[in-house]
Amino acid sequence: MTAATRATEPGRGPAATARALFRDYPLIPLIGLLILLILLIRILQPETVSLEWFGVILRASIPLALLAACQTITFLTGGIDLSVGAVASMSGFLVATLVGNVGLVPAILIALAVAALAGFFSGIGVGVFRVHPLIMTLGMSLVVLGLANVWQILMVQTGAGVPGELRWIGSSTTAVILPNSLLVFVPVSAFLLVMLRRTGFGRLLYAIGDNPVASRLSGARSWQVLCAPPGPAFRWSWPQSLTRLGRRRRRR
């Protein structure tokens, strides 16, 4: 089919191409919206936009980006976790209250273990008892907040505080604009991308995910999933197989 014939097909005009581009690559309109908002702030309050302002925005965005990156794994299977904010706050509070007694590294390990325990119970409720993810994770967030309040009453008088190392990596910047929290965000993001795109477990999430809209919005290219059954010489691509199936039906 020539380019001229393809251009005259219905739905192949510039508007349809733009809609398809925005649908398949939602990052493009989001970046455009961000640039528009920055320009609007620049026009309304010119003194606000500066290198320090960009640094503050980036520093505040890193924790949200970390939570969003982990939430992507849940989206791929058609679920959602409303307890991530409560669990993250509880983990930070645990570190701040335990660091004076057990040290920084044990405090971080304890906080991670408690957060994993909360996720484990949420997973049991959703996967085993078939509780809807919205209900289960919302209930877990309330449980976590309640336990954190009880823990606060017990530990608030112990001289708790944020360790200097965590304060440096969480709220300091390098060269004005680069937040030190990138030292955490970049390795975590790289690990998630490699796990999703280069491992069998990541491809399995793509293959069995039951929410294609959420998968697309999270940036997952589910249409590129390759499933390889036993046997090194055989590879199956479901888009190609669907195309072949359609051809066979037309021949019949």
C-alpha positions as CSV (number, residue, x, y, z in Angstrom):
1,M,0.0,0.0,0.0
2,T,1.5,3.4,-1.0
3,A,1.8,6.4,1.3
4,A,-0.8,8.3,-0.8
5,T,-3.4,5.5,-0.4
6,R,-2.7,5.2,3.3
7,A,-3.2,8.9,3.8
8,T,-6.6,8.8,2.1
9,E,-7.9,6.1,4.3
10,P,-10.6,7.1,6.9
11,G,-9.2,8.0,10.3
12,R,-5.7,8.5,8.9
13,G,-5.7,12.3,9.0
14,P,-3.5,14.5,11.2
15,A,-6.2,14.6,13.9
16,A,-6.5,10.8,14.1
17,T,-2.7,10.5,14.1
18,A,-2.4,13.0,17.0
19,R,-5.2,11.1,18.9
20,A,-3.4,7.8,18.4
21,L,-0.1,9.4,19.5
22,F,-1.6,10.8,22.7
23,R,-3.4,7.6,23.4
24,D,-0.4,5.3,23.0
25,Y,2.2,7.8,24.5
26,P,0.4,9.7,27.3
27,L,3.8,11.1,28.5
28,I,3.8,13.5,25.5
29,P,0.6,15.4,26.5
30,L,1.6,15.4,30.1
31,I,5.0,17.0,29.3
32,G,3.2,19.5,27.2
33,L,0.8,20.3,30.0
34,L,3.8,20.7,32.4
35,I,5.5,23.2,30.0
36,L,2.2,25.1,29.7
37,L,1.8,25.4,33.5
38,I,5.4,26.6,33.8
39,L,4.9,29.2,31.2
40,L,1.7,30.3,32.9
41,I,3.5,30.7,36.2
42,R,6.3,32.6,34.5
43,I,3.8,35.0,33.0
44,L,1.8,35.5,36.2
45,Q,4.7,35.5,38.7
46,P,8.0,36.0,36.8
47,E,10.1,36.0,40.0
48,T,8.9,32.5,41.0
49,V,10.5,30.6,38.2
50,S,14.2,30.1,39.0
51,L,16.8,27.3,39.4
52,E,16.0,27.1,43.1
53,W,12.3,26.7,42.3
54,F,13.0,23.9,39.8
55,G,15.1,22.2,42.5
56,V,12.2,22.4,45.0
57,I,9.8,21.0,42.5
58,L,12.1,18.1,41.6
59,R,12.8,17.4,45.3
60,A,9.1,17.2,46.1
61,S,8.4,15.0,43.0
62,I,10.9,12.3,43.7
63,P,9.0,10.6,46.6
64,L,5.8,10.7,44.5
65,A,7.6,9.3,41.5
66,L,9.0,6.4,43.6
67,L,5.5,5.6,44.8
68,A,4.1,5.9,41.3
69,A,6.8,3.6,39.9
70,C,5.9,0.9,42.4
71,Q,2.2,1.5,41.9
72,T,2.7,0.7,38.2
73,I,3.3,-3.0,39.1
74,T,-0.1,-3.0,40.8
75,F,-1.8,-1.3,37.8
76,L,-0.4,-4.0,35.4
77,T,-2.5,-6.6,37.1
78,G,-5.7,-4.5,37.1
79,G,-5.5,-3.4,40.8
80,I,-4.7,-0.4,42.8
81,D,-3.2,0.3,46.3
82,L,-4.6,3.2,48.3
83,S,-2.4,2.4,51.3
84,V,0.9,3.4,49.8
85,G,0.8,6.9,51.3
86,A,0.0,5.7,54.8
87,V,2.5,2.9,54.6
88,A,5.3,5.2,53.4
89,S,4.5,7.8,56.2
90,M,4.5,5.0,58.8
91,S,7.8,3.7,57.5
92,G,9.5,7.1,57.8
93,F,8.0,7.6,61.3
94,L,9.3,4.2,62.4
95,V,12.8,5.1,61.2
96,A,12.7,8.4,63.0
97,T,11.6,6.9,66.3
98,L,13.9,3.8,66.2
99,V,17.1,5.3,65.0
100,G,18.1,6.6,68.4
101,N,17.8,3.2,70.0
102,V,18.8,0.6,67.4
103,G,20.8,2.6,64.8
104,L,20.1,3.8,61.3
105,V,20.4,0.5,59.3
106,P,18.4,-1.7,61.7
107,A,15.7,1.0,61.9
108,I,15.4,1.1,58.1
109,L,15.2,-2.7,57.9
110,I,12.5,-2.8,60.6
111,A,10.5,-0.2,58.7
112,L,10.8,-2.1,55.4
113,A,9.8,-5.3,57.2
114,V,6.6,-3.6,58.6
115,A,5.8,-2.1,55.3
116,A,6.2,-5.5,53.6
117,L,3.9,-7.1,56.3
118,A,1.2,-4.5,55.5
119,G,1.6,-5.4,51.8
120,F,1.5,-9.1,52.6
121,F,-1.8,-8.8,54.4
122,S,-3.3,-6.6,51.6
123,G,-2.2,-9.2,49.1
124,I,-3.8,-12.1,51.1
125,G,-7.0,-10.2,51.3
126,V,-7.1,-9.4,47.6
127,G,-5.6,-12.6,46.2
128,V,-7.0,-15.2,48.6
129,F,-10.2,-13.8,50.0
130,R,-11.1,-11.9,46.8
131,V,-11.7,-8.5,48.6
132,H,-11.8,-5.7,46.1
133,P,-8.4,-3.9,46.0
134,L,-10.0,-0.5,46.7
135,I,-11.7,-1.7,49.8
136,M,-8.8,-3.8,51.1
137,T,-6.1,-1.2,50.6
138,L,-8.3,1.6,51.9
139,G,-9.0,-0.4,55.0
140,M,-5.2,-1.2,55.4
141,S,-4.4,2.4,55.2
142,L,-6.8,3.1,58.1
143,V,-5.3,0.3,60.1
144,V,-1.7,1.6,59.4
145,L,-2.7,5.1,60.4
146,G,-4.3,3.9,63.6
147,L,-1.3,1.8,64.6
148,A,1.0,4.8,63.8
149,N,-1.0,7.0,66.1
150,V,-0.7,4.4,68.9
151,W,3.1,4.2,68.2
152,Q,3.4,7.9,68.2
153,I,1.8,8.2,71.7
154,L,4.3,5.6,73.0
155,M,7.4,7.0,71.3
156,V,6.9,10.8,70.9
157,Q,8.7,11.5,74.1
158,T,11.9,9.6,73.2
159,G,13.6,12.4,71.4
160,A,12.8,11.1,67.9
161,G,14.2,12.9,64.9
162,V,15.2,12.4,61.3
163,P,18.8,11.2,61.0
164,G,21.3,13.5,59.2
165,E,22.0,11.0,56.5
166,L,18.3,10.7,55.6
167,R,17.8,14.4,55.9
168,W,20.7,14.9,53.4
169,I,19.3,12.4,50.8
170,G,15.7,13.4,51.3
171,S,15.8,17.2,51.4
172,S,19.2,18.5,50.1
173,T,20.2,19.3,46.6
174,T,23.4,19.3,44.5
175,A,24.2,22.2,42.1
176,V,21.0,23.9,43.3
177,I,18.7,22.0,41.0
178,L,19.6,18.3,41.4
179,P,17.9,16.6,44.5
180,N,20.1,14.1,46.3
181,S,17.1,11.8,46.3
182,L,17.9,11.0,42.7
183,L,20.5,8.6,44.2
184,V,17.5,6.5,45.3
185,F,15.1,7.2,42.5
186,V,17.4,6.4,39.5
187,P,18.4,2.9,40.8
188,V,14.9,2.0,41.8
189,S,13.4,3.1,38.5
190,A,16.2,1.3,36.5
191,F,15.5,-1.9,38.5
192,L,11.8,-1.8,37.8
193,L,12.3,-1.1,34.1
194,V,14.7,-4.0,33.7
195,M,12.5,-6.3,35.7
196,L,9.4,-5.4,33.6
197,R,11.0,-5.5,30.2
198,R,13.8,-8.1,30.5
199,T,12.6,-10.7,32.9
200,G,10.1,-13.5,32.6
201,F,8.2,-12.2,35.7
202,G,7.8,-8.8,34.0
203,R,6.5,-10.3,30.8
204,L,4.2,-12.5,32.8
205,L,2.7,-9.3,34.4
206,Y,2.2,-7.9,30.9
207,A,0.6,-11.1,29.7
208,I,-1.8,-11.7,32.5
209,G,-2.7,-8.1,33.3
210,D,-6.5,-7.7,33.1
211,N,-6.6,-3.9,32.8
212,P,-5.2,-2.9,29.4
213,V,-6.2,0.8,29.8
214,A,-4.2,1.1,33.1
215,S,-1.3,-0.8,31.5
216,R,-1.2,1.6,28.6
217,L,-1.5,4.7,30.8
218,S,1.3,3.4,33.0
219,G,3.6,3.2,29.9
220,A,3.5,-0.6,29.5
221,R,3.7,-1.8,25.9
222,S,1.5,-4.8,26.5
223,W,1.2,-5.4,22.7
224,Q,4.9,-6.3,22.6
225,V,4.7,-9.2,25.0
226,L,6.4,-12.4,23.8
227,C,5.4,-15.6,25.4
228,A,7.9,-18.4,25.0
229,P,6.6,-21.9,25.9
230,P,9.1,-24.8,26.5
231,G,11.4,-25.3,23.5
232,P,14.2,-22.8,22.5
233,A,13.2,-22.9,18.8
234,F,9.7,-21.6,19.2
235,R,8.6,-18.0,20.0
236,W,5.0,-16.9,19.9
237,S,3.8,-13.3,19.5
238,W,0.1,-12.9,20.2
239,P,-0.3,-9.8,17.8
240,Q,1.2,-11.8,15.0
241,S,-0.9,-14.9,15.8
242,L,-4.1,-12.8,15.8
243,T,-3.1,-11.5,12.4
244,R,-2.5,-15.0,11.0
245,L,-5.8,-16.1,12.5
246,G,-7.6,-13.3,10.8
247,R,-6.0,-14.2,7.5
248,R,-7.1,-17.8,7.8
249,R,-10.7,-16.7,8.5
250,R,-10.8,-14.5,5.5
251,R,-9.5,-17.3,3.3
252,R,-12.3,-19.5,4.5
